[in-house]
């Protein structure tokens, strides 16, 4: 994923409502669904290793779960291309997160660590083919050696496993975001903006966040052929897009006429 795409996704998932809908809509697990999502809290995902060489900048949230765990940590990575070594990266990121929690004395009693749910959200064109468990990258080991092969698996959410009809039936912010990535035409894009504006009602901050993300997504899909000014909310974004799409269509029509005259 390019730097700009990664930044726009990180902006989108800086909203707790989006993280909540990712879990409730795309991870079928009764225990996770029973948690109190009002306790979602963004934590720093920017940390360095003890030797000051490797650095990570991840989306990390935590949520109160009660009992001896106290918190569940959720680490989210975004991918637009297939990384065959993703399992190794996730193992590294989880290790860095744990190092940071130890450094900040955020560990559990008796020197134990809280659980981490690592999620990879993939929006690339082809199906995801990389292994999801680091153990699958290592040949089968004989005898005693097998005991020491590392095991760490991430949860993959591949956007293209979901068809548009299935997504349209969900009142879910992440489902809407996936539909924005795969609009049928300009009219469907505008209708989605209206729907999102209705869902979010008085949530001005989330409207602003989605407007920023949709603008970045449209620019990416049009390979920056459109010129879009920065916008503050969804209504302003829709007006801007309508104007730009009309201008773009007229320019294409004019070029077609000019080419016809030249012939």
C-alpha positions in Angstrom: 0.0 0.0 0.0 1.4 3.4 -0.9 2.2 5.9 1.8 -0.8 8.1 0.9 -3.2 5.1 0.8 -1.8 3.8 4.1 -2.2 7.3 5.7 -5.8 7.5 4.5 -6.7 4.1 5.9 -5.0 5.0 9.2 -7.2 8.1 9.3 -10.3 6.1 8.7 -9.4 3.5 11.4 -8.6 6.3 13.9 -12.4 6.3 14.6 -13.6 3.8 17.2 -16.9 3.3 15.3 -15.0 2.0 12.3 -12.9 -0.4 14.4 -16.1 -1.6 16.1 -17.9 -2.3 12.8 -14.8 -4.1 11.4 -15.0 -6.6 14.3 -18.8 -6.9 14.5 -19.3 -7.1 10.8 -16.4 -9.2 9.6 -15.2 -11.4 12.5 -17.7 -14.0 13.4 -17.0 -14.6 17.1 -19.6 -14.5 19.9 -17.1 -13.6 22.6 -15.7 -10.6 20.6 -19.2 -9.4 19.8 -20.1 -9.4 23.5 -17.5 -6.9 24.5 -18.2 -3.3 25.4 -17.0 -1.3 22.4 -17.6 2.0 24.3 -14.3 1.2 26.0 -12.2 1.2 22.8 -9.2 3.3 23.3 -6.5 4.2 20.7 -3.0 3.6 22.0 0.4 4.5 20.5 1.5 2.1 17.7 4.7 4.0 17.2 7.6 2.4 18.9 11.2 1.3 18.4 13.2 -1.7 19.4 15.6 -1.7 22.3 18.6 -1.4 19.9 16.9 1.7 18.3 17.1 0.3 14.7 13.6 -1.1 13.8 10.5 1.1 14.1 6.8 0.4 13.6 3.9 2.7 13.1 0.8 0.6 13.5 -2.9 1.1 14.2 -3.4 -0.3 17.7 -6.5 -0.2 19.9 -7.3 -1.7 23.2 -10.6 -2.6 24.8 -11.6 -3.5 28.3 -12.6 -7.1 28.7 -12.5 -7.5 32.5 -11.1 -10.4 34.4 -7.4 -11.1 34.6 -6.7 -9.8 31.1 -8.1 -6.3 31.8 -7.5 -5.3 28.1 -7.5 -6.9 24.7 -5.2 -5.2 22.2 -6.1 -5.0 18.5 -3.4 -4.5 15.9 -4.5 -3.6 12.4 -2.4 -3.6 9.2 -3.5 -2.5 5.8 -2.3 -4.2 2.5 -3.1 -3.4 -1.1 -0.5 -6.0 -2.4 0.3 -9.5 -1.3 3.3 -9.8 1.0 4.5 -13.4 1.2 6.3 -12.6 4.4 3.3 -10.9 6.1 3.3 -13.5 8.9 6.9 -12.6 9.8 6.0 -8.9 9.8 3.0 -9.4 12.1 5.1 -11.5 14.5 7.6 -8.7 14.6 4.9 -6.1 15.2 3.4 -8.1 18.0 6.8 -8.5 19.5 7.4 -4.7 19.3 4.1 -4.0 20.9 4.9 -6.4 23.8 8.3 -4.8 24.2 6.7 -1.4 24.4 4.1 -2.6 27.0 6.9 -4.1 29.1 8.9 -0.8 28.8 5.8 1.2 29.9 4.9 -1.3 32.7 1.6 -2.1 31.1 1.9 -5.8 31.7 -0.4 -8.1 33.8 0.3 -9.4 37.3 2.8 -12.3 37.6 4.8 -10.9 34.6 2.2 -12.0 32.0 1.2 -10.2 28.8 -2.3 -9.2 27.5 -3.7 -10.9 24.4 -3.3 -9.2 21.0 -5.6 -9.8 18.0 -3.6 -9.1 14.8 -5.7 -8.2 11.8 -4.6 -7.7 8.2 -7.2 -5.9 6.0 -6.5 -6.5 2.4 -8.0 -4.5 -0.5 -5.8 -5.7 -3.4 -7.1 -7.0 -6.8 -6.2 -10.7 -6.6 -7.0 -13.2 -3.8 -4.7 -13.3 -0.9 -2.2 -16.2 -1.2 0.3 -15.5 1.5 0.5 -17.8 4.6 -1.3 -16.5 7.6 0.8 -18.4 10.2 4.5 -18.0 10.5 4.9 -21.7 11.2 3.7 -22.4 7.6 6.7 -20.6 6.3 9.1 -23.1 8.0 9.7 -26.6 6.7 8.5 -29.4 9.0 11.1 -29.9 11.6 12.1 -33.4 13.0 12.2 -34.6 16.6 12.8 -32.1 19.3 13.2 -29.2 16.9 9.5 -29.2 16.0 8.7 -28.0 19.5 10.6 -24.8 19.0 9.1 -23.7 15.6 7.4 -20.3 16.2 3.6 -20.1 15.8 1.8 -16.9 15.3 -1.2 -16.4 13.1 -2.9 -13.2 11.9 -6.6 -12.8 11.1 -7.0 -12.0 7.4 -10.0 -9.9 6.1 -9.9 -10.0 2.3 -12.3 -7.3 1.0 -12.9 -9.1 -2.3 -14.3 -12.2 -0.6 -17.5 -10.2 -0.1 -19.9 -9.5 -3.0 -21.6 -6.1 -3.3 -25.1 -7.4 -2.6 -23.9 -8.9 0.7 -22.1 -5.6 1.6 -25.2 -3.5 0.7 -27.3 -5.5 3.1 -25.1 -4.5 6.0 -25.6 -1.3 7.9 -21.9 -1.2 8.7 -19.2 1.5 8.2 -16.5 -0.9 6.9 -18.9 -2.5 4.5 -19.7 1.0 3.2 -16.0 1.7 2.9 -15.4 -1.5 0.8 -18.3 -0.5 -1.5 -16.6 2.9 -2.0 -13.6 0.9 -3.2 -15.7 -0.9 -5.8 -18.3 1.6 -7.1 -20.3 0.5 -10.1 -20.4 4.1 -11.5 -20.3 7.7 -10.5 -24.0 7.6 -9.6 -23.5 4.7 -7.2 -20.6 6.6 -5.6 -22.9 9.6 -5.0 -25.7 7.5 -3.6 -23.2 5.9 -1.2 -22.1 9.3 0.1 -25.8 10.2 0.7 -26.3 6.9 2.6 -23.3 7.5 4.7 -24.3 11.1 5.4 -27.7 9.7 6.6 -26.1 7.0 8.8 -23.7 9.3 10.6 -26.4 12.0 11.3 -24.9 14.3 13.9 -21.4 12.7 14.0 -19.6 15.6 12.5 -16.1 14.2 13.2 -16.8 10.9 11.5 -18.3 12.7 8.5 -15.0 14.7 8.3 -12.9 11.5 8.5 -14.9 9.7 5.8 -14.8 12.8 3.6 -11.0 12.8 3.8 -10.8 9.0 3.1 -13.2 9.0 0.2 -11.4 12.0 -1.4 -8.1 10.0 -1.2 -9.8 6.9 -2.5 -11.3 8.7 -5.5 -7.9 10.4 -6.3 -6.2 7.0 -6.2 -8.8 5.3 -8.4 -8.6 8.1 -11.0 -4.8 8.0 -10.8 -4.8 11.7 -9.8 -6.4 12.8 -13.1 -9.0 14.6 -11.0 -8.1 17.8 -9.1 -10.0 17.7 -5.8 -9.7 20.4 -3.2 -9.6 19.4 0.5 -13.1 19.1 1.9 -14.5 19.3 5.4 -17.6 17.1 5.3 -19.5 14.6 3.1 -22.0 17.2 1.7 -19.1 19.4 0.5 -17.4 16.4 -0.9 -20.5 15.4 -2.9 -20.8 18.9 -4.4 -17.1 18.9 -5.3 -17.3 15.5 -6.9 -20.4 16.3 -8.9 -18.7 19.4 -10.3 -15.5 17.6 -11.1 -17.2 14.6 -12.7 -19.2 17.0 -14.9 -16.1 18.9 -15.9 -14.2 15.7 -16.6 -17.0 14.3 -18.8 -17.2 17.6 -20.8 -13.4 17.5 -21.3 -13.6 13.9 -22.6 -16.5 14.8 -24.9 -14.6 17.8 -26.2 -11.5 15.7 -26.9 -13.6 13.2 -28.7 -15.1 15.9 -30.9 -11.7 17.3 -31.6 -10.3 13.9 -32.6 -13.3 13.4 -34.9 -12.6 16.8 -36.6 -8.9 15.9 -37.1 -9.9 12.7 -38.8 
